[in-house]
Amino acid sequence: MTVPHPGLPQSGRPAEELLAELRALTAGDLPTRGGRTTAYTYDAGRPEVREAAERAYLAMLEVNGLDPTAFPSVVALERQVVGAVAARLGGDDGTPGIFTSGGTESILLAVKAARDARPDVAEPEIVVPATAHAAFFKAGRYLKVAVVPVPVDPSTFRAVPAAMAAACGPNTVLVVASAPSYAHGVVDPVAEIAAGAAARGLPCHVDACVGGWLLPWLAEAGAPVPPFDLSVPGVTSLSCDLHKFGYAPKGASVLLFRDRPMRLAAYFACAQWPGYPVVNSTVQSSKGAGPLAAAWATLQALGADGYRELGRAALSATRRLIAGVDGIDGLRVLGSPDATLVALGADDPALDLWELADESRARGFFLQPQLSVSGLPASLHLTLTGVSEQGVDGLLAVLRDAVAAVRARGPVAPPTELLALLGEFDLAELDDPAFAALLPATGFAPSRSAPVNRLLDALPPHLRDRLATRFLSVLYSPYLD
């Protein structure tokens, strides 16, 4: 008898046993509810909304979005979801859009549409602020589009419209602005950037993946939100994730276009093979309708009043956090956040941010490390959501204790010996077993990331990328068990 792989039992297992194993596997994960994980997760803190999303997801679990003529429910739900987002972001019920699996797919499609709309440009480029999301670089790599990053204002962290315009050339097919940038939570001068693009006959995409469904509610709560959506002249497309501040389960984003020809350029069609005609609005072909149904259910279950209250609570938490950080010696908020995303920097060179992240995690709060790049300082990222208002005092107490603990240990020496060691290796030539054997020298441990972040921050960006890709490869290998 053939012995099955450990991942496939000889005989089927009961559901309760499987769920128990899942609970054991996820016991070491960061918490997804309660606001203590200040990145990756977005919690509305409303069990009834989560239940509605779960039930809707399961109801559409087996529906395939590949062919909307076979499953017209997909069309009906997508029209409602896209229409709701468009109406809130400067469009209307007739605004063309696409429901996607997330911000990266929305950005990929926006870049594809801009590239394909200009078949006359042989070597297309997109002009982005240096703070633009990594998804634009991914889109450039996938779609063979050059990415031209433009330095931002070093004190405000916002894009500089004149510099963005000056970076445009004959090969430019798209100009990008962020609302807000993920790293610092600030909104770029969208109106000026879009006007500069329009003056050159170029489309302008606004990456509002993280803030699109948050900023309007913050404005209603009294925050000074600059114009950023489709109502701004010159803005031709916009991406908005619903699995962030829409509080829907993962797999939900909307890409809006000002006009239908640009949306058509995002599509893919192939009737040149002997099978069924393939027409895709997204990168995926077959795709479950669960995320779409869950996003629709979340929007319906929360309603405008629910989002209004969650926006107010997130804004209150952010203001209290910023005021509290001002009283912690050595810490500062970078820039003036327009959204509920905050980047913490260090005024004191002896205050190691990577150690601070580890100390905070040990005390129950995950802060996301952000490396220095393009002259911008390293920082720790916090995303505050609708449930953060209840935990902001605890977060500030943790920050104060963590700062004191890091200071008590004193400065950490730079990893000069390790950098020299890495310089002796060609990372591309190392196989997974060899790289796994090298990892202990970096200080890698699941609960202690400071040594690795310190090492990455000291490396030039291209070597960071190589090290990170090798790490991901070995993480999924059996050599770290």
JONOR-V673467 format. One record per backbone hydrogen bond with DSSP energy under -1.0 kcal/mol. CO is the residue of the C=O (numbers start at 1). NH is the residue of the N-H. Records with the same first field share a line. If there is no record, write none. Layout:
CO = NH + NH
This chain:
5 = 8
14 = 18
15 = 19
16 = 20
17 = 21
18 = 22
19 = 23
20 = 24
21 = 25
22 = 26
26 = 29
36 = 366
38 = 383
39 = 41
46 = 49 + 50
47 = 51
48 = 52
49 = 53
50 = 54
51 = 55
52 = 56
53 = 57
54 = 58
55 = 59
56 = 60
58 = 61
60 = 63
63 = 289
67 = 70 + 71
71 = 74
72 = 76
73 = 77
74 = 78
75 = 79
76 = 80
77 = 81
78 = 82
79 = 83
80 = 84
81 = 85
82 = 86
83 = 87
84 = 88
85 = 89
86 = 91
89 = 230
92 = 95
96 = 257
98 = 255
100 = 253
102 = 106
103 = 107
104 = 108
105 = 109
106 = 110
107 = 111
108 = 112
109 = 113
110 = 114
111 = 115
112 = 116
113 = 117
115 = 118
118 = 121
124 = 146
125 = 173
126 = 148
127 = 176
128 = 150
129 = 132
133 = 136
134 = 138
135 = 139
136 = 140
137 = 141
138 = 142
139 = 143
140 = 145
146 = 126
148 = 128
150 = 130
153 = 157
158 = 153
160 = 164
161 = 165
162 = 166
163 = 167
165 = 168
169 = 172
171 = 125
174 = 127
175 = 205
177 = 207
178 = 188
181 = 185
185 = 338 + 339
186 = 181
188 = 190
189 = 193
190 = 194
191 = 195
192 = 196
193 = 197
194 = 198
195 = 199
197 = 200 + 202
198 = 201
203 = 175
204 = 236 + 237
205 = 177
206 = 208 + 239
207 = 179
208 = 212
209 = 241
211 = 214 + 215
214 = 218
215 = 219
216 = 220
217 = 221
218 = 223
219 = 222
223 = 225
229 = 232
232 = 235
236 = 258
237 = 206
238 = 256
239 = 208
240 = 254
242 = 248
244 = 247
252 = 242 + 243
253 = 100
254 = 240
255 = 98
256 = 238
259 = 263
260 = 264
261 = 265
263 = 266
268 = 280
270 = 278
278 = 270
280 = 268
287 = 65
289 = 293
290 = 294
291 = 295
292 = 296
293 = 297
294 = 298
295 = 299
296 = 300
297 = 301
298 = 302
299 = 303
302 = 306
303 = 307
304 = 308
305 = 309
306 = 310
307 = 311
308 = 312
309 = 313
310 = 314
311 = 315
312 = 316
313 = 317
314 = 318
315 = 319
316 = 320
317 = 321
318 = 322
319 = 323
320 = 324
321 = 325
322 = 326
324 = 327
325 = 328
328 = 331
330 = 347
332 = 345
340 = 384
342 = 382
343 = 334
344 = 380
345 = 332
348 = 351
350 = 352
352 = 356
353 = 357
354 = 358
355 = 359
356 = 360
357 = 361
358 = 362
360 = 365
361 = 364
366 = 38
368 = 381
370 = 379
373 = 376
376 = 373
379 = 370
380 = 344
381 = 368
382 = 342
385 = 388
388 = 392
391 = 395
392 = 396
393 = 397
394 = 398
395 = 399
396 = 400
397 = 401
398 = 402
399 = 403
400 = 404
401 = 405
402 = 406
403 = 407
404 = 408
405 = 409
406 = 410
414 = 416
415 = 419
416 = 420
417 = 421
418 = 422
419 = 423
421 = 424
422 = 425
426 = 429 + 430
431 = 435
432 = 436
433 = 437
434 = 438
435 = 439
438 = 441
439 = 442 + 444
440 = 443
445 = 448
449 = 453
450 = 454
451 = 455
452 = 456
453 = 457
454 = 458
460 = 464
461 = 465
462 = 466
463 = 467
464 = 468
465 = 469
466 = 470
467 = 471
468 = 472
469 = 473
470 = 474
471 = 475
472 = 476
474 = 477
